[in-house]
């Protein structure tokens, strides 16, 4: 696809970097603090199932009033692992713990394949952009992980006033890339937010499904960024 593409755009969290401790560990700690236990493997599977079941609803969130959504999400996870507990309490505990670490830069760690993939694409002459439903924290994480050097531009929802999957944020990115939609590829880890959003804006899209959340998705799906080579 080299002759057909001018730009490759990326989502941030779940695509290039992840949180540490992981979501699984944060949920596990919240349960244990309440005297509850879950098998780690069962919990990881429950979270994957929740991601799949709530994917479309997650795409509707505004980044501000999301507590009711996460209560439903966490309640689903609790049922999946067979724990009878108030999801509002567990969800509140997880949210409070996350707020304590979210702004610490060392909380965010790059996936091992991220920098090598970005470096290779940059050397091959693609315009690279980051498009994220995020605040300025994403810029600071990008700098802390020494990955800002690979990107020609960054588009953040908090700065442009619109979130993925809305068409407008992808159009803003396309203007920054100075590329036509059909000559642009978007890579992200959320089916509705990233892939369907990009496709809706006329772009090409690839789902990076590191945790095998969407095994039956009818889109181009890869498990790591090294696999991008097959399509570029």
N, C-alpha and C positions, 0 to 999 in steps of 0.2 A: 504493500500500500504506500510505499515511499513517495511515488510520483503523485499520489492522490491527496496527500496530507501536507499541510503547512504548519499546523499547530497541534500540540497535545496539552490538554488541560487536566488538572488533577484536583480531586477533593483532598482534604487534609486528614482529619482524624479517621482512623480505620483503614486509610489508604496509604498514607506516608508515615504516620506515627500513631502511637497508641498510648493509653494512660497506664501508669504503674503506681500503685497496685491495680491489677486488672479489674474489670467489672465483676468477674466471678469472685475475686478475692474480696472486693468491697462488699458484695452481697453476703458472702460467707461470714465476714467479720460482723456485719450488722445482725445476722442471725445469732451468731455465737454470743454477742453482747446481750442478747435477750434470752440466753439460755436455750437456744434452739440449734439443731444440727441438721446438716444436709450433706449427702455424699457429693464431693466436688465434681465428679463426672456427671452425676444426675443434674446438678445445678448448672453446669456448663451446657448440657443438652437442653435444659429448660429455657435458658437464656437464648439459645439459638432458635428454639421454637417460638419464643416470644417475639424475637426480631422479625421472624417470617410472618407471624400472625398479625402483628401490629404495624407492619411496614407501611401500608397505605395511610393509616391513621397518623403515624409518625410524621409523614410528609405534610400533614395539615397543621402541625404545631407552629406556634409563632415565636418560640424562643423566650417567651415572657411568662405566660400563664399556663405552664405545663404540668403543674402538680396533679390535677385530676387524671391526666393521661398516664403519668408514671405510677399513680396508685393502681390504675387498672392493669398496667403492664406488670408491676410487681405482684399484684394479686394473682395474675395468671401464673407467674413463676412459682409462687408459693403453692398453688394447687398442683402444679406439675411435679413438684418434689414432695407432695404429701404433707405439707406443714399447715396446720390450722392456726393462723395468726392474723391479726388485723393488718391488712396491707397498708393502711394509712400510717401506722406506726413504723413499719419497716421502711416504707418509702421515705418517710420523713427522716429517719435515721441515716439512710443511704445518702440522701440529698445533703444533710448537714455535714456528713463526713467528706463528701465530694467538694463542698464549698471550702473546706479547710485546706484542700490540696490543689484545687484547680489552677490557682494562680502561681503555684511554685513551678518554675520552669523545669526542674529536674523530675517533675511528675510525668513529663511527656518524653517518650523514647521513640527513636526512629526504628522502623522495621529494617532489618539488615539489607533487604533488597532495594530500599528506597534510593539512597544516594547513588549506588552503581547504575540503576536504571535511569535516573535523571541525568547523570553524567554522560551516559551513552547517547541519550536523546539530544542533549545539548551539543555534543560533538558532531552529531549527524545533521545539525542545522535546524532542528525544529524550534519554533517559538513555543516556549513553555509558560503556562499560567497556573496559578492556584486560585480556585474558586470554592469558597467555604462559607457555610452558615456559622459565622463566628465573629468574635470581636477582635480588637487589636491584639489580643493575646496570641492569636495565630501568627501574627508577624513576629512577635517576640520568640515564640517557639521555633519558628522557621529560622530565625537568626541564631538562636541558641544551639540548634542542631546543625548549624553550618550548612544549611541547604538553600538559603536565600540567593546565593550566587548562581544557582541554576535557573532561577525564574526571571522572566522578562516583566511580569506584572503579577499583582495580587488583587483579587476582588473579594471583599468580605461583606457579608450581608449587613452587618451593623453599620458599615460605612456607606453603603449604597441604598439602604432602606428597602431591600427586597431580598427574599430568601429563595433558595432552591426548594421545590422544583419549578418555581414560576419562570416563565419564558424570559422575562425581562432581565434577570441576573445573568442568564446565559448570553443574551444579546449584548449586555455590557461587556462581558468577557470577550466576545467576538470582536467588538470594536477595539478593545485593547490589543487583541492579537492581530488585528487587521487581516482577518482571514474569513473566508466564506464558511458557512456552517458545514457544507458537504466536504470541505477540506480540513475539518477540525475534528479531533477525537477527544472525548471526555472519558476519564477513568475515575470511577468512584465505587464505594462499597455498599451503597444503599440503592436498592432496586427502584423504588418510587422516587426518592429524592434526587438521586444522581442520574441513573440510567434513563428512566422514563422522562425525567425532566430534560435531559440533553437531547434525547430523541425527539421530544416534542418541539424543541427549538431547531430541529433540522440537522443536528449534528450526528456524527457517529458516536457510539458509546460502547464501553466495555465495563462489565461488572467485575471488580476484584473481590472474590468471595473467599477470603482467607480461612474463615471458620466453617465453610460449607453450609451456610444458612439457606441458600437458595438452589438446591441441587436440581430442581425442575424448572428453573427460570428459562424462558424462551428468548434468551439474549446471548451475546458472546460473553462467556464467563471464564475467568482465569483464577488460579489460586495464589499466584504471586506475580510480582512485577517483572520478573525475568521472562515470563511468558509473553510479554508484550512484543518481543522480537518476532514472534510468529505472525503478527498482524501489521508490522511496520516495515 
